[in-house]
Amino acid sequence: MATNKEIAHRFFDSAWNRGDLATVDELTTPDAFDHSPMGTERGPESFKHVVVGFRAAVPDVKLEILQEIVDGDKVVHQWRLTGNNTGEPFMGIPATNKPIEFNGITIVRLENGKLAERWAQMDLLGLMTQLGVVPPMGGPPPQQG
């Protein structure tokens, strides 16, 4: 039987790096809850919504785990997400055709070998600055157009 660490790694690699939504169904409980800002509902569909929406905007997304802590039924990852914003609009923001990079921390709670809950905190200010929605600190405001 796979460890919680192995299950969490497989979920993030399959869903984020490869866009394999079948793995989301396989590795989440039917009533899994995504506490992240983009989570929409209970179950695998909420996780799929987040992954599909982001991958549509950044088709070559790469999520790299930088640090990891495993404690019982919880796995914590500090990660870096990179890619190029060349796809569909993200949160109503047109593609910039520029590279993006930002960091975050995710905590998942597993239950019987499946993700039951997820909490995610990420550098949304850094992402919005890279997308041109927010001016760089100390810089001029973004151009409206």
C-alpha positions as CSV (number, residue, x, y, z in Angstrom):
1,M,0.0,0.0,0.0
2,A,1.3,3.5,-0.9
3,T,2.3,5.9,1.8
4,N,0.5,9.3,2.3
5,K,3.7,10.9,0.9
6,E,3.6,8.8,-2.2
7,I,-0.1,9.4,-2.8
8,A,0.3,13.2,-2.4
9,H,3.3,13.2,-4.8
10,R,1.3,11.2,-7.3
11,F,-1.7,13.4,-7.1
12,F,0.3,16.6,-7.6
13,D,2.4,15.3,-10.4
14,S,-0.5,13.6,-12.2
15,A,-3.0,16.5,-11.9
16,W,-0.8,19.5,-12.2
17,N,2.2,18.4,-14.3
18,R,0.3,16.1,-16.6
19,G,-3.3,17.2,-16.4
20,D,-4.4,13.6,-15.7
21,L,-7.9,14.1,-14.3
22,A,-8.6,10.4,-13.9
23,T,-6.0,10.4,-11.1
24,V,-8.0,13.2,-9.4
25,D,-11.1,10.8,-9.3
26,E,-8.9,7.9,-8.2
27,L,-7.1,9.8,-5.4
28,T,-9.8,12.0,-3.8
29,T,-12.7,11.0,-1.5
30,P,-16.2,11.5,-2.9
31,D,-16.8,14.3,-0.4
32,A,-13.2,15.8,-0.4
33,F,-13.2,19.5,0.4
34,D,-10.9,22.1,-1.2
35,H,-10.4,25.0,1.2
36,S,-8.4,26.9,-1.4
37,P,-9.6,30.3,-2.8
38,M,-10.5,28.6,-6.1
39,G,-12.3,25.6,-4.6
40,T,-15.9,25.4,-5.7
41,E,-17.7,22.4,-4.2
42,R,-17.1,19.1,-2.5
43,G,-15.6,16.1,-4.2
44,P,-13.2,15.6,-7.1
45,E,-15.0,18.1,-9.3
46,S,-13.7,21.0,-7.1
47,F,-10.1,19.8,-7.5
48,K,-10.6,19.4,-11.3
49,H,-12.0,22.9,-11.5
50,V,-8.9,24.4,-10.1
51,V,-6.5,22.2,-12.1
52,V,-8.4,22.6,-15.4
53,G,-8.8,26.4,-15.0
54,F,-5.1,27.0,-14.3
55,R,-3.8,24.6,-16.9
56,A,-6.1,26.3,-19.5
57,A,-4.3,29.6,-18.8
58,V,-0.8,28.1,-18.4
59,P,-0.7,24.9,-20.6
60,D,2.9,24.1,-19.8
61,V,2.5,24.5,-16.0
62,K,5.1,22.7,-13.9
63,L,4.7,22.3,-10.2
64,E,7.9,21.5,-8.3
65,I,7.9,20.4,-4.7
66,L,10.6,22.3,-2.8
67,Q,10.1,21.0,0.8
68,E,7.9,18.4,2.4
69,I,6.7,17.5,5.8
70,V,4.7,14.4,6.5
71,D,2.9,14.0,9.9
72,G,0.4,11.2,10.3
73,D,-2.6,11.9,7.9
74,K,-1.2,15.2,6.7
75,V,1.3,16.1,4.0
76,V,2.6,19.6,3.7
77,H,4.4,20.9,0.5
78,Q,6.2,24.1,-0.2
79,W,6.1,24.3,-4.0
80,R,7.1,26.5,-7.0
81,L,4.8,26.8,-10.0
82,T,6.3,27.9,-13.3
83,G,5.0,28.1,-16.9
84,N,4.0,30.4,-19.6
85,N,0.7,32.3,-19.6
86,T,-0.2,31.6,-23.2
87,G,-3.6,30.0,-22.9
88,E,-7.1,31.1,-22.1
89,P,-8.0,34.0,-19.8
90,F,-7.3,33.4,-16.1
91,M,-9.8,34.8,-13.7
92,G,-10.9,37.1,-16.6
93,I,-7.3,38.3,-17.3
94,P,-6.2,37.8,-20.9
95,A,-3.1,35.8,-21.6
96,T,0.1,37.8,-21.3
97,N,2.3,35.4,-23.3
98,K,4.9,35.8,-20.6
99,P,6.5,33.3,-18.2
100,I,5.1,33.2,-14.6
101,E,6.6,31.8,-11.4
102,F,5.3,31.9,-7.9
103,N,5.5,29.8,-4.7
104,G,2.9,28.4,-2.4
105,I,2.2,26.0,0.5
106,T,-0.4,23.2,0.4
107,I,-1.6,21.0,3.2
108,V,-3.5,17.8,2.4
109,R,-5.3,15.5,4.8
110,L,-5.6,11.9,3.6
111,E,-8.2,9.4,4.6
112,N,-7.9,5.7,3.7
113,G,-5.3,6.5,1.0
114,K,-7.2,9.4,-0.6
115,L,-7.1,13.2,-0.4
116,A,-10.0,14.3,1.9
117,E,-9.1,17.9,2.4
118,R,-6.7,20.5,0.9
119,W,-5.6,23.9,2.1
120,A,-3.5,26.1,-0.2
121,Q,-1.8,29.5,0.3
122,M,0.0,31.0,-2.6
123,D,1.7,34.2,-3.7
124,L,-1.3,35.6,-5.5
125,L,0.1,39.2,-5.3
126,G,3.2,38.0,-7.1
127,L,1.1,36.2,-9.7
128,M,-1.2,39.3,-10.3
129,T,1.9,41.5,-10.6
130,Q,3.3,39.2,-13.2
131,L,0.0,39.2,-15.1
132,G,0.1,43.0,-15.1
133,V,-3.0,43.4,-12.9
134,V,-1.1,44.9,-10.0
135,P,1.8,47.3,-10.4
136,P,5.2,46.2,-9.2
137,M,6.0,47.5,-5.7
138,G,7.3,51.0,-6.1
139,G,6.6,51.0,-9.9
140,P,4.1,52.8,-12.1
141,P,0.5,51.5,-12.3
142,P,-0.3,48.9,-15.0
143,Q,-1.3,50.3,-18.4
144,Q,-5.1,50.1,-19.1
145,G,-5.9,49.1,-22.6
